[in-house]
Amino acid sequence: MTLELRNVSKRVGAELHISEVNLTLEKGSQNVLLGPTLAGKTSLMRLMAGLDRPTDGDILVDGKSVVGVPVQKRKVAMVYQQFINYPTLSVYENIASPLRVAGADGATVDRKVRGAAELLKLTPFLERLPLHLSGGQQQRTAIARALVKDAGLVLLDEPLANLDYKLREELRVELPRLFAESGAIFVYATTEPHEALLLGGATATLSEGRVTQVGTTIDVYSRPCDLVTAQTFSDPPLNVVPMQKSGGRLSYDGKSIATPTGTETLADGLYKVAIRPHHLLLHRPPGESIEVQATVSATEITGSESFVHVEHGGSRWVALTHGVYRLEIGDRVAVFLDPTGFLVFDAEDRLVAAPAAAVRQTAGRA
């Protein structure tokens, strides 16, 4: 099965929800839709599923238009962040429902239901009604129903948001593998950049209903085509710093460094340099860096790492450092802009330089 969206747009009244999207998703592919809330992820998935019709453009399956074909006649499974189950059916029958509709024999139904229940840790609850389940258990029931359906297209709209951390991490690994083995097209919507990196595959970044970039997840992360895409693929937010290139130097706040690798041939002028929080350092790195004196505005300590929010010259930045880093609001601190992580954008916000080493920096937060 191949799913293709050609110049697909969707209007609701005077509002444009999806704008001229072009995507081709191949059988067995693993795809992430990454964007903030209201970026258009759910709207795009509803178009893919056949729940909504595009205002313009065409949607094709294996080269044939399916616009107007009802969702009941498509091999589609969809799971929303807000779980949807049949309230009068047991967990077993909720999971079994698509198999019974398809006319599967009793042995097949039982094998698939119990296999999915075991994976999603639902075996003790198979005879319960959804009303007697926790929210996380109800969400797992909805995921299990999608898992057994043998759909050609599986759409998961932030499906793990309501689960506890341990199970969420397990399923991030298991679900893509299971759906890929089935040969289904797997589409996973998330607001979290680090979740996209963990899932891998391909990523399409969305902003205000537009797909800003499509490619392998690591390529989109490492070389975002524009500043909007870079900001979409960063959590905590990017630090954006105006820098002047003059000759072989790049300068900010009266300090300068030799132009980093990849920026030597850029024309002299003003650029926007995006720095991910793990390249805004609280210690001096090897080689050249730009040191800036800043004021601490907040510190978030997670245990394994700390987020230090600082202010400098009217700008607010955030630095990510490992371990516990205790600072008080109002403290003065030196921060270092590490050129090995500079993403450089021109006046039109187009990427003009990125570090070659960025490909290796995929662990941890985005």
N, C-alpha and C positions, 0 to 999 in steps of 0.2 A: 504494500500500500504506500502510495506517495500522496502527500497533501500539499497543495500549492495555493497560495493566496496571491492574486494578481491585482495590484492597484486597489486594494480593498479599503473602502472608507465607510464609516457609519455615523450618521447624524441622528440625533434625537431632538426634534424641534429645531431650534436655531443653533444648538450646540453640536460641535464636531467632536465625537468621542474617539474615533479612529481615523487616521489620516493616511491614505495612500500606502498601505502596508503591502510589501512584497516579501513573501517567505516561501521556501520550499523545504519540506520536512520529509525525510526518507524513511522507509521501513526500518524498524529496529533502532532508530536514532534517539538520542537522549538530548532534550532541548530545555533550556531554562528561559523563562520570561522574567527579566529583572527590572524592577522599577519601583518608585515610591508609590504610596497609596494614591489612587486616582490617576495613575499613569496610563491606564487603559488595559491592564492585564486581563481582568475578568471580562471586559467587553470583547477583547480579542478572542478569548477562549470560547465565549458564547457563540461567536461567529464561526469558529472552527467546528464546534459541536453541532451547529444547525439550530440552536435555540433562538438565534436572531438572524435576520437577513441583512446583508450589506446594502447600504444605500447606493454605492457604486462599486465597480470591480466584480471579480469573479472568484469563486472557490472551487477548486477541482480536486477530485480523488482519482488517481490513476488516469489523469488526463481528461476526465469527464466532469462537467459542471454539476455540483450538487446543491447549488442555490435553489431553495424551495423544497428540497427533499427533507421530510420531517426527521427529527432526531431518532424517532422510533425505528426508522428504516436504515439507520447508519450503525456501524459497529463502533460505537463510542461509549466510553465510560468516563464519568466526571465526578470528582470529589471536591467539595467546597471546604473552606475553612470552617464554616458553620455546618456541622454535620446534619445530614438528612437521612432519616431511617423511617421504616414503616412502623408506627407506634403499636399496632395490634399484633405484630409478628415477633416471634422470638428472635434472638440473635442468630440462631441457626437458620431460620427461615428468611431473615433479612439477607444473609449472605447467599443463601441458595436461590433467591428470587430470580436473578437473571438466568441461572441455569435451568430452572423450571420453565421459564418463558421460552427458552431455546429448545425445550424438549429433551434435555439430557436424562439418561437413565438414572435410577436410584443409586447405583453403586458409584457412578461418576460424580453425582451430586455430593454424596457423603464424603468421598475421598477429597474432593476439591474444597469443600467447606471446612473439613477438619484440618486440612493442610494449611489453609489460610488462617484459620483460628489459632493454630499452633504458632505460626510465624508472628502473629499480632498479639499473642498472649491473651486470647479470648476463650480458650477451651473451658475454663471453669464457669463461664457465663453463657454458654450456648443456649440454655433453656430459659434465660431471663428475657423479659421485655425491655425495650430501650429505656422506659421510664425508670427502671431500677438499676440503671448503669450511671457511672460518672460521665462527665463530659468527654474525658479522654477515651473511655471505653466505647462511647457512642461513635466517636470519630474513627476509632480503629475498626468498628463494625462497618462503617461506610467505606473505608479503604479496602477491607477484606472483600466486600461485594464487588468493588471495581477490579480487584485482583483476579477473582474467579471468572470474570465475564468473558475473557478471551477476546477483548475488543481490539480492533486495529489501531485505534487512537485512544490514548489514555491521558486525560486532562486533570491535573492536580493543582487546585487553586489554594496555595498556602495551606496544605492539608495537615501539617505537623504542628501548627502554631499552638494548638490546645493540649499537646502531649507533654509529659514530663521529660526532663532533659535527657535522661539515659535512654529512654525508648526512642525519643526523637533522633538521637545520634545513631542508634542502631538502624532505624528505618531509612535514614538518609543513605546508608550504605546498601541495605538490602532491596529496597523498592526499585531503584533504577535497574539493578541487576536482574531482578525477577521479570520486570516488564520487558527489558531488552531481550531476555531469553525467549519471551513469547513472540518476538518479532514486531511488537506494537511500536507505534510512534509514541514516545513518552514526552509530555510537555508539562513542565513544573513551574508554576508561578511563585515568585518570592520577592519580598522587599529587602532581603538580607544578602549583601554581597558575599559574605563568607559562606553562606549556604550554596550560592551558585558555584563558588570555587570548590566546595566539598563534592558537589554533584558532578562537576566536570562537564563533558560533552560539549555542546554548543550553547551559546548564550545570545539572546536578542535583548538589547537594552531598550527600554521604553521611557519616553518623557512626553507628557501631555498628548497622548494618543499617537505619537510618532515612534516608529522603530528607528533609533539613532544609529545602531550598528549591529551587525550579525557576524558571528564567526566562532571559532573555537573559544571556549571560555577563557583559557589562559591568554589567548591573543587579544581578546577584547579587554581583558584586565590590564595586560602589559602595554598595549598600544591603543588606548581609546582614541577614536578619530577626532573627537572634539571635547571641549571642556564639559559640556552637559553630560556626555557619556562617562567621562572620568569621575564626575561628581556622583553620578548614579552608582558607579562601581567603587564607592569608598564609604566605609563605616568604621570609625567616626568620619565626619565630613573632611574633605580635602582642605588643606591650608593653601590659599591662593595668594601669591606674593608678586607684586609688580617688580620686574627687574630690567635694568638697562644693559644692553650689550653694546660695547664700544671696543672695537679692535678685538684683541684676544682676551678681554675681561668681561665679566658679568658682575653687575654691582647692585647693591641694595643698602639703603640706610647709611650711605657713606663708606661702606666696606665692599671689597670686590674679591673675586677669585678668578683663576684662569677658567676659560670657557670649558665646561665639561665635555667629554667625548660625545660627539653627535651634534654639538651646537657650534663648532668652529666655523662652519661655512655660512651660518645665518647672517643676514644683513644686519648692520647696526640698527638699533632702535629699541623700542619698549616692548617687552613681552610679559605674558602672564605665566608664572612658574607655579605649577601645582605640586604640592609636597604632601604625600600621605603621612599620617601621624607617626608611623614608625620611622620616618626619615626626618622628623623634627625632634632633635635629640637633646637630652639634658646632660650629656657629657660630650667632650670634644672627640670627634671621630678621627681616625687616621687620615692623613692628607689634609687638603684645604677644606674649609667650611666657612660659612658666614655666621659670626657670633652676634646675637642680638640680646639686649637686656629687656626683659619683659616682667610683667606683674601677674602673679597667680590670681586667677578669679575663681577657680574651683579645682578640687581633686576628687576623682572617683577611683576607689581602690576595690578591685575585684578579688584580690588574693594573689592570683598568678601574675597580674599586671595592673598598672595604674594609668589612668588618663588624667593628664595635667592640662587644665585649660588656662591659657595665658592671654594677656592683652598687650599689644604693642602698637603705638601710633594710631590708635583708633581701630585696629584690626584685632579680631579674636581668632586664636589658633588653638589647636589641641595636639599634645604630644603623647605618644604611647610608649611606655617604658615597662620593662619586665619587673616583677616583684612589687613590694610595697614601697611606695615613694611618698612620704608624708610631707606635705607643704601646707602652710596656712594661707588663707585668703589675704592678699596684700603683700605677700613676700615677693621680694625681687629675686629673679632667677635668670641665669644665662641659658639661652636655648641656641642650638646650632642647626643651621640649615644645611643638610647633607646633600651635596650635589650628585651623589651616586644615585639618588632617587628622583631627580628633577624631571617632571613632565612639562615640556615647554609648548605654549600655545601662542599663536600670533594674534593680531588685533581682531581677527574674525573668529577667534576661539578655536581655530583648527590646530591639531597637533602638528608640530614641526620638529620635535626632537623628543626621544624617550631613551632611557638607559637600556643598554643591551642586557644588563644584569637583571632587569625587571622580570624576565621570564622565570628566574629561579626563585623569586620572592612570592611564593604562593601559600606558604604555611601561615597559620594564625589568621588574624583579622585582615580585612582588605584595606 
